[in-house]
Each structure stands twice: as C-alpha cells, then as structure tokens.
Amino acid sequence: MKRNNVARSLENLIINKNLTLKDAMDKINQNHKGTVFVVDNQEKVIGTLTDGDIRRLLLSDYGLNTRIENHLMVDFKYIMFGEDIESVLQKLQVKYGKRIKIVPILDHNMRLVDCYESEAYTYVPISNPELQGNEFKYLVDAFLSTWISSTGEYITQFEEMFADYCNVKHGVAVSNGTVALHLAMLALDIGVGDEVIVPDITFAATINAVLYVGATPVIVDIEEEGWCINPIEIEKAITPKTKAIIPVHIYGQPCEMEQIMRIAKEHNLYVVEDCAQAHGATFQGKVIGSFGDIACFSFFGNKVITTGEGGMCLSNDSRLIEKIRLLKDHGMSKERKYYHTVVGYNYRMTNLQAAIGVAQLERIEQIHEMRYELEGRYRNGLLTSKRVELQKNNLSNRKKIVWLVTILVDDDKRDSCLSKLKEEGIDARQFFIPLSEMELYKEYTFSNRISKQIASRGISLPTTRDITDETINKIKDIIG
Ligand SMILES: *Cc1c(COP(=O)(O)O)cnc(C)c1O
C-alpha cells in the first residue's frame, strides 16, 4: 500500500522529454513541487525543469507546445541511491545551498527511486509575525540608545499607546501574558481559600495563574456558539468562596461581557479579562480589556501583535496599577532603593521588546485587515463544504478579530484530517484540549459538556499573509 503511494507520487514527478512545456506545467500543477524531472525513453533522468524555467522560456517567446527536450536543465543535482550519508549531507548543505527544494535520488541506471525534499519547501507555518513596518527601525533605535534593558522611552510609549488603544487609563508592560495573569491575581489579593472561575477551553496559562497563588480554579463549560465561557455556567458555579472570574476571549471572539459584568456585580466578584488572543475585538462597540478590573494581554510570537515575548496588564484603577508595578519590579520601594516592602518578582519587559510593540501597534488595524481578508478567503474556499463549520463571526453585539482561523469538522474525521495536513507540510493545530480532560486539572471541573464536544472537532488553520490559493484548495481537498 505504502509502496504504491510512493510509486504514484514519483510518477507525478517525472515527464518524458518528448512532451511539451504545457505538459510539464500540468505536471507541476499536480505535484505541487515546482519542478519535474525529465526522463528519456529508457526512463533515465536526464534533466530537470522548474516552473521558473518554463516562465523564462515563455517570456522568451517559446510557445506552450515547445518540446521539452531542448530546454531542460541538464546540469542538475542528484543523489545516487546508496551514497553514504555524509557525502549526501555535505552536498545538500554546501553545494546545493538553500535554493534546492527537491533533489532526485537515482539508481545506477539513472532511474528515479526516490527524492529528497527540504522541509522549508513544503512547510506552511500556523502563524508568523508581521514585522514589515517600523519594527526594525525602532528596534535599532532602542539598541543604539543603549537603553536595552527594562527602562526606556519605548516602554512608556508602548504602555500609553496600548492602554489608549483599549480605552483603558493605565498599562503596565510585563515579560509575558502568563505573568500578567499572575500579577493580576496578586494585585487582587487572590489566594488560598479563594475560588476563581475559568473556562474549560483556554490556554493553560489562565488556570496556572490561579494555581500559582494557591487559589482553587473552578472550570466551567463554554457557549456552543461563541466557544467562550458560558455566563449561565458561571452563575451556577458561584459559591461563597468565589472571588473572581477570568473570561477568556477565545480565538479572537469576545465573551458575553454584558452578562458576565452583571453577574460579577451581583455577586461582588472581580473580573480579570484574559485578552491574549483578541487584541482589539469589541463587545457592544467597546474594546475588550476595558470591561473588567484588570485585563491581561500577551505579545507572544503567534499572537495578533507581538513583541517576541511580552505582556501587559491594563486597569482603570490606579491603586491596582501601582501594586502591579511594585510587584513586577522586585517589590522594591519607589522612594528607597533596595528597600523591599513585598515579596516581588522580576516580570519586566525590555525596551527592545517595547520598541517592536510600538511599531506593531501602529499597524494593528492593517494586521487585522489582513487577517479578516485571509479568513474571508478560507470562508469562500471552505463554506461550500457541508462538513466544515467555521467559527461564528456574526454573533450579536460581538465583533471578533481573527487570531487563528479555526473550524469544526466531523468528530471522527478530525484526527485523520490533522495528520493528512501534516503530511502535506501544513501546520494545522488541534483545538485547545479542554482543561477538564487533563489529569493535572480535571479535579477542578464544574461543567464541560459542550467544551468536550467542540474541542474534539476543532482545527486551527495556518493564518499568515502568504497563504496561497493553492494551499487553501489543498486544505479544502483534505477536509471538505
Ligand atoms: C498565549 C496565552 C497566554 C499566555 O501568554 P504568554 O505570553 O505566552 O505567556 C495566556 N492566555 C491565553 C488565552 C493565551 O492564548
């Protein structure tokens, strides 16, 4: 079975020298490799032809019906079957350089038996940072200023700009999103004996922050439509010990903040928004992060905007902000150097990171636009299939942003889709595993009926600017 597959895929890579440029283009179109190996009538590989070669020939006025024979690249690189690995590796690295994506492996009769493919060629990453604006300029500027550590103008600028963007009074830049959550717990004096309600679907940092301070997390179910924490379940899970709720705006989707804030007010609970996946999403026209007592953001490399590693706490309460500032900087007294008033942490961001952050924030609208557009292309490409359900983007009151384009497929097909995508070099990811399904956290489960069903169907697709229609079609073929 396996052999057959190999044979079939090799068949897609070879073309007879007597055929035409048009035939070669068809073949390349099928094999997605950007090249074909040209064989003679004895099936000996005698040269190669890439899509670039064909383009150049067409531009030099050769017609599509031109025979390949006289135009193939005869000076091609190949590996002899059985050649020792050292020499192969050396060839691939030194002689061939990075530009060779695919190299034929030939037997002694020069017949194709296999091929070597460099990973870079087929790999479609799940995300990559958008750094085409002033990122490099500001980074160099920060570097040349010698303020490369955790004080500097970019820090203050980034904090002010970001707080402003979210319509919140104050911001404190920190080393990452996880410590932002930890600091929020500390600032609100949440600790042993307190319960904190978290959604079953999130990245583990949310629940870990609760555990860091010795409090007890209470995991509740999500809503079927929005995939965010379900306000009804929050209300059911409240006990006299409940002290806070951490709504997570998951996959760019804002939570039902009106109901959550009403419940919090009624029961006198704090709200810490985990905004790590939804910079700029809005609920009733109000930017997320501006609802709760404290909002926590992440600027990790795969988030909507990034500083490499980084995070931020936002709050309108200057008392909480002062506390967070103290705690992130060793708990050291502002008035008296080296005099410590609380057990603090070193959770600071560097000026270099903040410089990148300022440049990212300048372009956040463009970045959102690019992501909406990409999601639109996926929607057009995938919606024709009844078996695929895209994340809802039209829930009332909520304007989501696109973080990772995420879809649901049939339960029993999900894992095979993921492994087929992987085989094609497409880095798709499974949905977050519900916290309640992990040994480490399951004792804290209150409810998880919907989260279980949805998570086992979810796939996040590569969400980067340069996804080609070809990749989208390939994905459609696999999951549709
Ligand atoms: C990424 C993420 C975090 C953690 O942020 P880091 O910067 O990676 O520490 C926390 N919560 C959620 C929901 C996240 O997606």
The ligand as an SDF file (V2000), in Angstrom:
LIG
                    3D

 15 15  0  0  0  0  0  0  0  0999 V2000
   -0.8750   32.9250   24.9360 C   0  0  0  0  0  0  0  0  0  0  0  0
   -1.8650   32.9240   26.0330 C   0  0  0  0  0  0  0  0  0  0  0  0
   -1.4960   33.1910   27.3610 C   0  0  0  0  0  0  0  0  0  0  0  0
   -0.0750   33.2850   27.8010 C   0  0  0  0  0  0  0  0  0  0  0  0
    0.6850   34.2670   27.2030 O   0  0  0  0  0  0  0  0  0  0  0  0
    2.2810   34.1030   27.1280 P   0  0  0  0  0  0  0  0  0  0  0  0
    2.7180   35.4400   26.6590 O   0  0  0  0  0  0  0  0  0  0  0  0
    2.5630   33.0260   26.1460 O   0  0  0  0  0  0  0  0  0  0  0  0
    2.7610   33.7900   28.4870 O   0  0  0  0  0  0  0  0  0  0  0  0
   -2.4920   33.2650   28.3130 C   0  0  0  0  0  0  0  0  0  0  0  0
   -3.7790   33.0630   27.9980 N   0  0  0  0  0  0  0  0  0  0  0  0
   -4.1700   32.7850   26.7450 C   0  0  0  0  0  0  0  0  0  0  0  0
   -5.6270   32.5820   26.4560 C   0  0  0  0  0  0  0  0  0  0  0  0
   -3.2200   32.6750   25.7180 C   0  0  0  0  0  0  0  0  0  0  0  0
   -3.6190   32.3730   24.4770 O   0  0  0  0  0  0  0  0  0  0  0  0
  1  2  1  0
  2  3  1  0
  2 14  2  0
  3  4  1  0
  3 10  2  0
  4  5  1  0
  5  6  1  0
  6  7  2  0
  6  8  1  0
  6  9  1  0
 10 11  1  0
 11 12  2  0
 12 13  1  0
 12 14  1  0
 14 15  1  0
M  END
$$$$
